[in-house]
Amino acid sequence: MTRTRSRPGERRRRRRGRRQRQRQRRCRWRRRRQGPADPRPGADRPGHHAGPGRAARTRHDRRGERGPRLLRSGAVGTGVGPRGPDVGAGLPTEITDPLGAVTRYERDAFGRPVTITDPTGAVTHLEWTVEGHLARRTAADGTTESWTYDGEGNCTTHTDPMGAVSHFEYTHFDLLSARTGPDGVRYEFEHDMELRLTRVTNPQGLTWDYEYDEAGNLTSETDFDDRTLTYEHDATGRLASRTNALGQVVSYERNALGQVTRKDAAGKVTTYAYDMTDQLAQATGPDTTLQILRDRFGRVRSETVNGRELAYRYDEFGRLTGRTTPTGATTTWTYDATGRRTGMTASGRTIDFTYDEAGRELSRRIGETVTLEHTFDALGRLTTQSVRGSGGHAIQHRAYTYRADGNLIGIDDQLSGTRHFDVDAAGRVTAVHATNWTETYAYDEAGNQTSASWPPDHPGQEATGPRTYEGTRITRAGKIRYEHDELGRITLRQKTRLSRKPDTWRYEWDAEDRLTAVTTPDGTRWCYTYDPLGRRTSKSRLAADGETVVERVDFTWDGTTLCEQTTSSPDLPNPVTLT
């Protein structure tokens, strides 16, 4: 063994150099991450958004504890993000939003929050078990709910603010075996040797069963009405096809990345194409072609359905600032430092929004003519709504009252009067009381409505009376009779009439459970089409020959929200559009 001799002073210099490097070492990370909790491009962690192409910066102190979080926007700075001193464990005790609203936390020795004070001053108190499970929660209005646990940490009871108790039972490996609600209704759960759910039994004794293959893939499920869906999977466990009780098959083809490229729904084929970033770019179905154009940050710039384009614009932080519909109607939005919408302009009309410190909408002013105002209680529940004219005079006022568990029990309306609601332990309305009239409702143990009554001068009188069911399918409600197909979908609705034949509506469905046609009592037939994302794109009223379209309504969607519809007909001088 050879020993290397150091020169005099060299070992000392090396030790000093290591200490200096340890003190001076700086680490820098450049991170771009898009987590599943926030699918927007630019999301650097759940709940925070830096904006495409913008840097999000969080400062830390000398101990590494998190301080102010800044969003860089070049020449224009945004507000300071959530910030505040940390406890020794690195947990925040105070969060200040960009507008200065502060949420405060007090924690116990284990870092668990024991009081939370929101920006409006409402305080919530939390109590914990020795094992770290939440035992009691006292809300800002003084109401409490509590939980108990067994030795394995499983929740065995939950007591709501009304004192109603839900019970939970467990079997081997801490699997839930039964749940009994506050109303005494009991559901039971069974599992196999692999701990997979195999059966659910409802309060009526009806069962929902599940079967699996050797790889653990779900191969079939039979619902409470004995309808069976079967599934097939490919070698990687991905769904390859689904067959319903009518024998209709929906099959899928995928590319090497697992993305669906072709769907065949009982002979109706839809194809899908993706861009270079693996996001959907085009889908072509039996009735509709959908094209999606994105910018370099992945934001949708336009969505075109059968040639009808919906266009979007964004600001430098990725917030939607403009939208133009196929008919040219443009809507623009403005935001505050926290990202809340403060203004909207559409068709030359402006709506302004204001909020409280907790982010709840306090008012929306429509131009200079009408203002809608809101107030909230300590739990954030809506308590009043007021509509005021340009001079501040009251046009309408409505107040809401709630039960301790949050169920609405009263509405005081300036125009229509006062209504009170009777609510059962499960939160279902059993009666409505108003001046000079009452409605009543009853339910079975599964929650199905068994009877309903309301005054003779109220609309829908033919539906009052008892309800009957086959399994979970309603067959009669008062004087209205229903028929269903083997999948439980309503195919006929018939209303009994005195001294004449009943009024009958007939309904047709596709293999994906979408309504495709309706025939009304006078023989009028309506047909419906959908885009590859399942959104209804049109409805057409047909002439007596069953082919000629005499009226058509086209729908435009902003995501899953209807934003425009256009009606065209030979009887109209011009198409009529609602935006």
Secondary structure, DSSP 8 states (H G I E B T S, - for coil): -------TTHHHHHHHHHHHHHHH-----------TT--STTEEETTEE--TT--EEEEE-TT--EEEEEE--TTS---B-S---B-TTS-BSEEE-TT--EEEEEE-TTS-EEEEE-TTS-EEEEEE-TTS-EEEEE-TTS-EEEEEE-TTS-EEEEE-TTS-EEEEEE-GGG-EEEEE-TTS-EEEEEE-TTS-EEEEE-TTS-EEEEEE-TTS-EEEEE-TTS-EEEEEE-TTS-EEEEE-TT--EEEEEE-TTS-EEEEEETTEEEEEEE-TTS-EEEEE-SS-EEEEEE-TTS-EEEEEETTEEEEEEE-TTS-EEEEE-TT--EEEEEE-TTS-EEEEEETTEEEEEEE-TTS-EEEEEETTTEEEEEEE-TTS-EEEEEEE-TTS-EEEEEEEEE-TTS-EEEEEETTTEEEEEEE-TTS-EEEEEETTEEEEEEE-TTS-EEEEE--TTSS-GGG-EEEEEETTEEEEETTEEEEE-TTS-EEEEEE--TTS--EEEEEEE-TTS-EEEEE-TTS-EEEEEE-TTS-EEEEEEE-TTSS-EEEEEEEEEETTEEEEEEEE-TTSSS-EEE-
